[in-house]
Amino acid sequence: MNKLYNKEIINVFNIKQLGENAKNERELFQKENIKSIIIVPIFIKDELKGFFGFDLVKEKKNFDQKIMYKIKIITDVIKSALVQYLNINRIEKLTYKDNLTGLYNRRFFEEEMERLDTKRQLPLSVIMADINGLKIINDSYGHETGDQMLIETGKALEKELRDEDILARHGGDEFTILLPQTPNTEAKRIITRLKNENNKVSKVGITISCSLGVATKENEDEDIKEVLKKADDDMYRNKLSESRSTKNKIVQSLLNTLEAKSSETKEHAMRMARLAHNLGEKLALNLSEINNLSLLATLHDIGKSTISEDILTKSGELTDKEWKIIKEHPASGYKIASASEEFIVVAEDILHHHEHWNGNGYPDGLQGKEIPYLARIISIIDAYDVMTNERTYSEAITSKEALDEIKRCAGEQFDPQLVDEFIELIKESEERT
């Protein structure tokens, strides 16, 4: 029979009710002299966690309503204790564990550092680890990918540590490691292992890279907080030399991704770089400006790496929603370039290379000389190269037709003075060939 108490079913059955397929159960019950059984499910927040089971061995007594009510009271008391236990565990986990990585958090690390700061644990070494290029990963691939990198980095670090070592996410993109009874030489060997483990491609296709620093407390008089600071300083010195290389690799990976989505991208960037260099010389730009213009030619469309291939290569007309996505690429490119010291010099130009001279461009509707100079130059070169080379969404036109179109748009889309200089450059080049 079944009884309903507080929306929970209490199932009661007599041993005689067991079917033919329950031979083993019948033998067990007979051996233990069990006559009847009552089973009470354990529900916590509408989730089934298990069962309470009670059996009756008296021959002439059944589970009546009075006994069932008492059993329900007992199970409620036990369930309340279980809920309290689970809540305490959850609170402790929130207190000492990092939600994202599952590693210990900064609070736990600092308490353990204080606990282990004893003579018996000397030498006590500390390692600081900082993920290289996390900001550029977040800005280009999205925060979900950045979170995955944090998780994988934590696992990679944890894999190379001993059971007695303490690994924690210190905050943001930083991890800290406590190595009790570990001399500096051994800590440096651990760092070597960590570097080897880190320099592997993650599940999301990006190489895991961490800058690492180490310091060791050798004697009792040293302040453990100063040791932690020394490890942080050591990590920061290493990061200065390693971070730029990592960011360059990430940007190159983004360019490769864009090329894979749109096969003409690399050739487009190379053609634009040549034109940019030649136009820069004609405009009497200095060497630094010419180099930046060439860099801009390579990176101007890097924001498109975050756009799906279906939209980038669509042969038909874009929908309003798709066009809105396309128009977000200058801002995406700006974020990517801004995350790197090497590319930040062209970040503003990337952001504004689709502005129009008359103010009808995007993303900010700048007009005239409000538009950065290099952005005005690259917009002309970009338009010319797109028109004179076949795309999935348009056929190529002749150089003359492209120059006529650029001339027609002077004063509206393009800087009219730069248009004259560009047309003259192309005609001179064609005359030489």
Buried (B, 14 or more C-beta within 10 A) or exposed (E): EEBEBEEBEBBBBEBEEBEEEEEEBBEEBEEEEBBBBBBBBBBEEEEEEEEBEBBBEEEEEEBEEEBBEEBBEEBBEEBEEBBEEEEEEEEEEEEBBBEEBEBBBBEBBBEBBEEBBEEEBBBBBBBBBBBBBBBBBBBBBEEEBBBBBBBBBBBBBBEBBEEEBBBBBBEEBBBBBBBBEBBBEBBBEBBEEBBEBBEEEBEBEBBBBBBBBBBBBBEEEBEBEEBBBBBBEBBBEBBEEBBBEBBBBBBEBBBEBBBEBBEBBBEBBEBBBEBBBBBBEEBEBEEEBBBBBBBBBBBBBBBBBBBEEEBBBBEEEEEEEBEEBBEBBBBBBBBBBBBBEEBEBBBBBBBBBBBBBBBEBBBBEBBEEEBBBBBBBBBBBBBBBBBBBEBEEEEEBEBEEBBEBBBEBBBEBBBEEBBEBBBEBBEEEEEEE
